[in-house]
Amino acid sequence: MIAKFRISEDDYAAAIKVSARPSRMRRALLIVMVVVLVLSALIGAAIGSRRLWPFTLASLFCGAVVLLLTFFLAPMLARRHYRKYKGMQEEFGAELLDNGLRIMSPHADGTVVWANVLKWRQSDRFVLIYLMPRLFHVLPKSVAEQGFDLQGLIERLNRHVGPES
């Protein structure tokens, strides 16, 4: 069964936010960094040392810049890219096959085989299927309303690619 869909500008920006979400390992690393930062600030305050404060302030500044880029600038740039990328604005088709996911557009038709999928992610609105660390296909979960086997896709991704990252 071939399900048809379009990716809107809002969809594309939301998918970029899902893509920017830190992985489990990156989240753990961020938590460790925050704990070390807080401990260094507390220890510095407890012993009366002012030598750690520049490090703490610089780290907080860098963290704020990363958050700004991830959650504000990236979606803004995604909207701009969407408006310039005419191919993304066309209607797509998706069909679940035994060996992969077939993706169709007016100018291309190809099958993403499970062996070529690097990783996958999902949100309440999308399934993102990564072919490279920053290159992914966006499949809206609304295709299930047309009879697309979304649960089957997720089961096959888990089986052939591994758990969501």
N, C-alpha and C positions, 0 to 999 in steps of 0.2 A: 504494500500500500504506500503510495507516494503522498506525502503531506506537503502542502504549499504554505509558505510563510514569507513575511517581509520583516526586515529589521529596521525599526524606526531610529531616529536620532537619539531618543531617550533610551531605547533598548541598547543601542551601541554604547552610550555613556555608562549605563548601568552594568553592562558586560565588562567594560574596562575596569570598573570599580571591583567587580568580582575577581577579575584577573589580578588586580593589585593587592588583593587580600593576602597577607603573609601566610606562608606554609607553616606546618606544625613546627618544623625545625627552626624557621626564622622567628616564629612567635616565642619559642623557648629561648632562643638567643636574645631576643629583645627583653624578655622578662629578666634574664640573668644580668643583662646590661643595666636595666633599671634598678635592680636590687643592689648591684655593685655601686651605682651612682648614689643611691640613697644612703647606703652604708658609709661611703666615703664622705658624704656631706655631714652625716651624723657624727662620725668619728672626728672629722675636722672641727666640728662645732664643739664637741665634748672636750677635746684637748686644747682648744683655743688656737688651732693652726689655721692660718688664712691661706696657706699654700695650695690647698685643695679646691678653693672656691673658683679660681679661673677655669680649672678643668671641669668642675661641675656646671658652671654657667655655659661654657662652650659646648658641653654635651647636651644640655637642655636646649640650647639654640639649634644644634644640629638635628635633634629630635623633632623640634618644631618645624624645621625646614622640610624634613622627610614627610611629616604629616601633611604639611601644606601641599607639597608636590603630589603626594599619593591621593589625597581626598578632594583637593580643589583644582589643582592645575591639570592633572591627568584627565578628569572628565571634561574639563573645558577644552582641552586639546582634542579629545576624542570627538567632541561635537564638530569641531572645525575639520578634522580629518574626514568625518562622515560626510559632511557637505561637499567635500572635494572628491570623494571616492564614489563615483557614480555607480560602479558595479555593486556596491553594498546596498544601494537603494532599490535594486531590482527584486523581483520575486524569486525565491529559492524553492527548491523541492528537496525532500529528504526521504530516503527509503532505507529501512533496516534490512541488511542482508546477513547471511550466515558468516561471511568472511569480513564484514565491515559495514560502514555506513556510506551509502551513496548520496552525494550532494550534487544537485543540479542547479544551474542558472541558465539564463538565455544564451550565455556565451561559453559555458563550460559544463562538463559532466564527468564526474570522477568518483571513484570509490576510495575511501580512507580505510585501508585494511588495518585490522587490530594490531598487527606487528609494527605498524608505523605510528601508532598513537603513543606519544611520550607520557602524557598524563591527562587527567580530566578533573574538572571541578563542576560544582553545581550550586545554584542558589534556588530560591523559591520560584524564579522566573526562567532560568536558563540552565542548559548544560553546555559547558565549554569543553571542546575536544582539542587538545594541544598536539600539533605536529612538530613544533619546536618550542623552546622555552618561552617565546613571546608571540608565537603565531598560533592562532586557534580558530576553530569554527564555532559560531554561536548558533545553538539550536534552542529556540524558545520552547518551553514546556507546554505552551498552548497547542502544539501540534498533536497532543494526545486527544484533543477534542475532535480531530479529524480521523481518529482511529489509529494513529501512529503508536506503536508499542514502546512507549517511553520506559516503562518498567523493564521490558526486555533489553532495551539499550543500556540501561544502568546495570542490569545483571551481567550483560556481556562485557561492559567496560570493567566491572569488578573482576570478572573471570579472566579476561585476556590482558588487561592493562594493570590491574591492581586497584587497591582502594583509592578513593578520592584524595587528592593532595591539596 
